[in-house]
Amino acid sequence: MTGGAGFIGSHLADALLASGHRVVVLDDLSSGRRERVPAGARFVEGDIRRFDLQGLFGKERTTAVFHHAAQIDVRRSVEDPVFDAEVNVLGTIRLAQACLAAGVGQLVFASSGGAIYGDPEGFAAGEDHPTNPVSPYGTAKLAGEKYLRCLAYGATLTVTILRYANVYGPRQDGSGEAGVVGIWMSRLLAGKEAVIYGDGVQSRDFVYVGDVVGANLVALGKRAAGVYNIGTGIETTVNALYDEVAKACGTVRPARREAGKPGEQRRSVLDVSRAAALLGITPAVTLSEGLRRTAAWFRDPSRAL
């Protein structure tokens, strides 16, 4: 798997090992941490833009690839769309070509339901919703999807595209630009002020990392081709999220308000009925429970990084 030293990828590596799979993690450690890679996995340091992916997959006799390596920061994609495209488009193309050349059976792609649809028409965006991304990040993820599907057309490679909502949970980076739950929690638990950009009425669909990992395992087990939204179908405003995060952190400290950032859409909520009907995937962890687990992880100084 790529990106296995990151937030979501390291959780998935843990789960795959626990399910009895042999796991090889490829990560360039630009944002991931070596300590997050489970001891039972083989770690290879490398950048998907340059590494000999075909050689690695062939040597390891790889049967399935989970692709989580990415440039994930929407704001950075606005500032440097060329770099974003190099990683999220060209890197994904190289990965697909390597999978095809090495005879890999399945590629599971971590895409973004939160960024590729734009503001939903109606309440929630289903997989057939028009794609109108408002950021280079969302545009690159959508392009990556289309390249995967066209390159695998007529081949034996099964392409599974999982469009994630806004994922949160333990191991989320509390210092970077991506992952508002982690950023807020790390600040509030340290007695510092947290920031809400814009009026806070913008909304998102927040899904717990354990539910996302479970969806990946189901996709592997069923070898399910196609596109699936992975979220909760529940819309939560940023203001409401902050209140829940503050509660989980045991504080009533208000957030500081600053101007909104470019490239961020107003609303995002996913229709997850296809994943439920075809794959039996339903979210199991409520927002309040997920935030409680996440805050407990941030409080524990001995937590695994």
VEXDREN-2710 file (C-alpha; in Angstrom, 1 decimal):
% VEXDREN-2710
k/r/px/py/pz
1/MET/0.0/0.0/0.0
2/THR/1.1/3.6/-0.6
3/GLY/0.9/6.2/2.1
4/GLY/0.9/3.6/4.9
5/ALA/2.8/5.8/7.3
6/GLY/0.1/8.4/7.2
7/PHE/-3.1/8.9/9.2
8/ILE/-5.6/6.7/7.4
9/GLY/-3.0/4.4/5.8
10/SER/-1.4/3.3/9.1
11/HIS/-4.8/2.4/10.5
12/LEU/-5.5/0.3/7.4
13/ALA/-2.0/-1.4/7.6
14/ASP/-2.9/-2.4/11.2
15/ALA/-6.2/-3.8/10.1
16/LEU/-4.8/-5.7/7.1
17/LEU/-2.2/-7.4/9.3
18/ALA/-4.8/-8.2/11.9
19/SER/-6.9/-9.9/9.1
20/GLY/-3.9/-12.1/8.1
21/HIS/-2.6/-10.2/5.1
22/ARG/1.0/-9.6/4.2
23/VAL/1.6/-5.9/4.1
24/VAL/4.2/-3.8/2.3
25/VAL/4.1/0.0/3.0
26/LEU/5.6/2.5/0.5
27/ASP/5.8/6.0/1.9
28/ASP/8.2/8.9/1.2
29/LEU/7.7/10.2/4.8
30/SER/7.0/13.7/3.6
31/SER/4.0/13.8/5.9
32/GLY/3.8/10.3/7.3
33/ARG/5.8/9.0/10.2
34/ARG/7.9/5.9/10.2
35/GLU/6.7/5.1/13.8
36/ARG/3.2/4.7/12.6
37/VAL/4.0/1.7/10.3
38/PRO/3.1/-1.5/12.2
39/ALA/6.0/-3.8/13.1
40/GLY/4.5/-6.6/11.1
41/ALA/4.6/-4.7/7.8
42/ARG/7.6/-4.3/5.5
43/PHE/8.5/-0.6/5.1
44/VAL/9.9/0.8/1.9
45/GLU/10.8/4.5/1.7
46/GLY/10.0/6.0/-1.7
47/ASP/8.1/8.6/-3.7
48/ILE/5.4/7.4/-6.1
49/ARG/6.6/9.9/-8.7
50/ARG/10.0/8.3/-9.1
51/PHE/10.1/4.9/-7.3
52/ASP/10.3/1.7/-9.3
53/LEU/6.8/0.7/-8.5
54/GLN/6.6/-2.1/-11.1
55/GLY/9.7/-3.7/-9.7
56/LEU/8.4/-3.5/-6.1
57/PHE/5.0/-5.0/-7.0
58/GLY/6.6/-7.8/-9.0
59/LYS/9.2/-8.6/-6.3
60/GLU/6.5/-8.7/-3.6
61/ARG/4.0/-10.6/-5.8
62/THR/1.5/-8.0/-5.0
63/THR/-2.2/-9.0/-5.4
64/ALA/-3.8/-5.7/-4.3
65/VAL/-2.7/-2.1/-3.9
66/PHE/-4.3/0.5/-1.6
67/HIS/-3.4/3.9/-2.8
68/HIS/-3.3/6.5/0.0
69/ALA/-0.2/8.4/-0.9
70/ALA/-1.3/12.0/-1.8
71/GLN/-0.9/15.7/-1.4
72/ILE/-4.0/16.2/0.8
73/ASP/-3.9/19.9/1.7
74/VAL/-6.6/21.9/-0.2
75/ARG/-4.9/25.2/0.6
76/ARG/-1.5/24.0/-0.6
77/SER/-3.2/22.9/-3.8
78/VAL/-4.4/26.4/-4.4
79/GLU/-1.0/27.9/-3.7
80/ASP/0.9/25.2/-5.8
81/PRO/-1.4/23.4/-8.2
82/VAL/1.5/22.1/-10.2
83/PHE/2.9/20.2/-7.2
84/ASP/-0.5/18.9/-6.3
85/ALA/-1.0/17.6/-9.9
86/GLU/2.4/16.0/-9.9
87/VAL/1.6/13.9/-6.8
88/ASN/-2.1/13.3/-7.2
89/VAL/-2.4/12.9/-11.0
90/LEU/1.0/11.9/-12.4
91/GLY/1.8/9.8/-9.3
92/THR/-1.5/8.0/-9.7
93/ILE/-0.9/7.3/-13.4
94/ARG/2.5/5.8/-12.7
95/LEU/0.9/3.6/-10.0
96/ALA/-1.8/2.4/-12.4
97/GLN/0.8/1.6/-15.1
98/ALA/2.9/-0.4/-12.6
99/CYS/-0.1/-2.3/-11.4
100/LEU/-1.0/-3.3/-14.9
101/ALA/2.6/-4.3/-15.8
102/ALA/3.1/-6.3/-12.7
103/GLY/-0.3/-8.1/-12.9
104/VAL/-1.8/-6.7/-9.7
105/GLY/-5.4/-7.9/-9.3
106/GLN/-7.0/-4.9/-7.6
107/LEU/-6.3/-1.2/-7.0
108/VAL/-8.2/0.6/-4.2
109/PHE/-8.0/4.3/-4.7
110/ALA/-8.6/6.8/-1.8
111/SER/-10.5/9.6/-3.5
112/SER/-12.4/12.6/-2.1
113/GLY/-16.1/12.8/-1.9
114/GLY/-15.6/15.9/0.1
115/ALA/-13.8/17.8/-2.7
116/ILE/-14.8/16.5/-6.2
117/TYR/-18.6/17.2/-6.2
118/GLY/-18.5/20.9/-5.2
119/ASP/-21.6/22.1/-3.3
120/PRO/-24.2/19.3/-3.6
121/GLU/-27.3/19.9/-5.7
122/GLY/-30.1/19.0/-3.2
123/PHE/-29.2/17.6/0.2
124/ALA/-26.5/15.1/-0.5
125/ALA/-24.2/14.1/-3.4
126/GLY/-24.4/10.6/-4.7
127/GLU/-21.9/8.9/-6.9
128/ASP/-23.7/10.1/-10.1
129/HIS/-23.8/13.7/-8.9
130/PRO/-22.1/16.2/-11.3
131/THR/-18.5/16.7/-10.4
132/ASN/-17.7/20.4/-9.9
133/PRO/-14.6/20.6/-7.7
134/VAL/-13.7/24.2/-6.6
135/SER/-10.0/23.4/-5.7
136/PRO/-7.0/22.0/-7.6
137/TYR/-7.0/19.2/-5.0
138/GLY/-10.5/18.1/-5.9
139/THR/-9.8/18.5/-9.6
140/ALA/-6.6/16.3/-9.3
141/LYS/-8.4/13.6/-7.4
142/LEU/-11.2/13.5/-10.0
143/ALA/-8.5/13.3/-12.8
144/GLY/-6.8/10.5/-10.9
145/GLU/-10.1/8.5/-10.9
146/LYS/-10.6/9.0/-14.6
147/TYR/-7.1/7.9/-15.4
148/LEU/-7.4/4.8/-13.3
149/ARG/-10.7/3.8/-15.0
150/CYS/-9.5/4.4/-18.5
151/LEU/-6.1/2.8/-18.1
152/ALA/-7.7/-0.3/-16.6
153/TYR/-10.4/-0.5/-19.2
154/GLY/-10.4/-3.9/-20.8
155/ALA/-7.7/-5.1/-18.4
156/THR/-7.9/-7.6/-15.6
157/LEU/-7.1/-5.0/-13.0
158/THR/-10.1/-4.3/-10.7
159/VAL/-10.3/-0.6/-9.8
160/THR/-12.2/0.3/-6.7
161/ILE/-12.7/4.1/-6.0
162/LEU/-13.7/5.1/-2.5
163/ARG/-14.7/8.7/-2.2
164/TYR/-14.1/9.6/1.4
165/ALA/-16.0/12.3/3.4
166/ASN/-13.9/14.3/5.9
167/VAL/-12.0/11.6/7.9
168/TYR/-11.0/12.2/11.5
169/GLY/-9.7/10.0/14.4
170/PRO/-6.6/9.0/16.3
171/ARG/-3.3/9.7/14.7
172/GLN/-4.7/12.7/12.8
173/ASP/-2.0/15.3/12.5
174/GLY/-2.5/18.1/15.0
175/SER/0.1/20.5/13.5
176/GLY/-0.5/20.5/9.8
177/GLU/-3.0/22.3/7.6
178/ALA/-5.2/19.2/6.9
179/GLY/-7.6/17.8/9.5
180/VAL/-9.5/20.4/11.5
181/VAL/-10.4/17.9/14.3
182/GLY/-6.7/17.1/15.0
183/ILE/-5.6/20.7/14.8
184/TRP/-8.3/21.9/17.1
185/MET/-7.8/19.1/19.6
186/SER/-4.1/19.5/19.8
187/ARG/-4.5/23.2/20.5
188/LEU/-7.4/23.0/23.0
189/LEU/-5.9/20.3/25.0
190/ALA/-2.7/22.4/25.2
191/GLY/-4.7/25.3/26.6
192/LYS/-4.4/27.3/23.3
193/GLU/-7.0/29.0/21.1
194/ALA/-8.5/27.3/18.1
195/VAL/-9.5/29.1/14.9
196/ILE/-12.6/28.9/12.8
197/TYR/-12.1/30.3/9.3
198/GLY/-15.2/32.0/7.8
199/ASP/-18.6/32.2/9.5
200/GLY/-18.6/28.5/10.5
201/VAL/-21.8/27.8/8.8
202/GLN/-20.0/25.8/6.1
203/SER/-20.7/22.1/6.5
204/ARG/-19.1/18.8/6.1
205/ASP/-19.7/15.0/6.4
206/PHE/-17.4/13.7/9.2
207/VAL/-16.6/10.0/9.2
208/TYR/-14.5/8.1/11.8
209/VAL/-11.3/6.6/10.5
210/GLY/-12.3/3.1/11.8
211/ASP/-15.3/3.1/9.5
212/VAL/-13.1/4.1/6.5
213/VAL/-10.7/1.3/7.3
214/GLY/-13.7/-1.1/7.5
215/ALA/-14.9/0.0/4.0
216/ASN/-11.4/-0.7/2.6
217/LEU/-11.5/-4.2/4.0
218/VAL/-14.9/-4.9/2.6
219/ALA/-13.9/-3.6/-0.8
220/LEU/-10.9/-6.0/-0.8
221/GLY/-13.0/-8.9/0.4
222/LYS/-15.7/-8.4/-2.2
223/ARG/-13.2/-7.3/-4.9
224/ALA/-15.8/-4.6/-5.7
225/ALA/-15.2/-2.6/-8.8
226/GLY/-16.7/0.9/-9.2
227/VAL/-17.2/4.1/-7.2
228/TYR/-18.5/4.3/-3.7
229/ASN/-19.0/7.2/-1.3
230/ILE/-17.7/6.5/2.2
231/GLY/-19.2/8.8/4.8
232/THR/-22.1/9.1/7.1
233/GLY/-24.7/11.0/5.1
234/ILE/-25.0/13.5/8.1
235/GLU/-24.3/17.2/7.5
236/THR/-22.5/19.0/10.4
237/THR/-21.6/22.7/10.3
238/VAL/-18.1/23.8/11.4
239/ASN/-19.6/25.7/14.3
240/ALA/-21.5/22.6/15.5
241/LEU/-18.3/20.5/15.1
242/TYR/-16.3/23.0/17.2
243/ASP/-18.8/22.7/20.0
244/GLU/-18.5/18.9/19.9
245/VAL/-14.7/19.0/19.8
246/ALA/-14.6/21.5/22.7
247/LYS/-16.9/19.2/24.7
248/ALA/-14.8/16.1/24.0
249/CYS/-11.7/18.2/25.2
250/GLY/-13.5/19.3/28.3
251/THR/-13.4/23.0/27.6
252/VAL/-15.9/25.8/26.9
253/ARG/-13.2/28.1/25.3
254/PRO/-14.6/29.9/22.2
255/ALA/-12.9/29.8/18.9
256/ARG/-11.2/32.8/17.3
257/ARG/-12.7/33.8/14.0
258/GLU/-10.7/34.6/10.9
259/ALA/-11.5/35.2/7.2
260/GLY/-12.3/32.2/5.1
261/LYS/-9.7/30.5/2.9
262/PRO/-9.8/30.2/-0.9
263/GLY/-10.6/26.9/-2.5
264/GLU/-12.9/25.7/0.2
265/GLN/-16.5/24.9/-0.7
266/ARG/-19.6/25.8/1.3
267/ARG/-21.3/22.5/1.8
268/SER/-20.4/18.9/1.6
269/VAL/-22.4/15.8/2.5
270/LEU/-22.4/12.4/0.9
271/ASP/-25.2/10.1/-0.1
272/VAL/-23.9/6.7/1.1
273/SER/-26.8/4.5/0.1
274/ARG/-24.8/2.8/-2.8
275/ALA/-22.1/1.5/-0.4
276/ALA/-24.8/0.3/2.0
277/ALA/-26.9/-1.5/-0.6
278/LEU/-24.1/-3.1/-2.7
279/LEU/-21.3/-3.6/-0.2
280/GLY/-23.2/-3.7/3.2
281/ILE/-21.1/-0.7/4.4
282/THR/-22.7/1.5/7.1
283/PRO/-20.9/3.8/9.5
284/ALA/-20.8/2.4/13.0
285/VAL/-19.3/5.2/15.0
286/THR/-21.2/8.4/15.8
287/LEU/-19.5/11.8/15.7
288/SER/-19.7/12.3/19.5
289/GLU/-18.2/8.8/20.2
290/GLY/-15.5/9.2/17.5
291/LEU/-14.5/12.6/18.9
292/ARG/-14.4/11.1/22.4
293/ARG/-12.0/8.3/21.2
294/THR/-9.9/10.9/19.3
295/ALA/-9.6/13.2/22.3
296/ALA/-8.6/10.2/24.5
297/TRP/-5.8/9.5/22.0
298/PHE/-4.6/13.1/22.0
299/ARG/-4.6/13.1/25.8
300/ASP/-2.4/10.0/26.1
301/PRO/1.3/11.1/26.0
302/SER/2.4/7.5/25.3
303/ARG/0.1/7.1/22.2
304/ALA/1.6/5.5/19.1
305/LEU/2.5/8.1/16.5
END
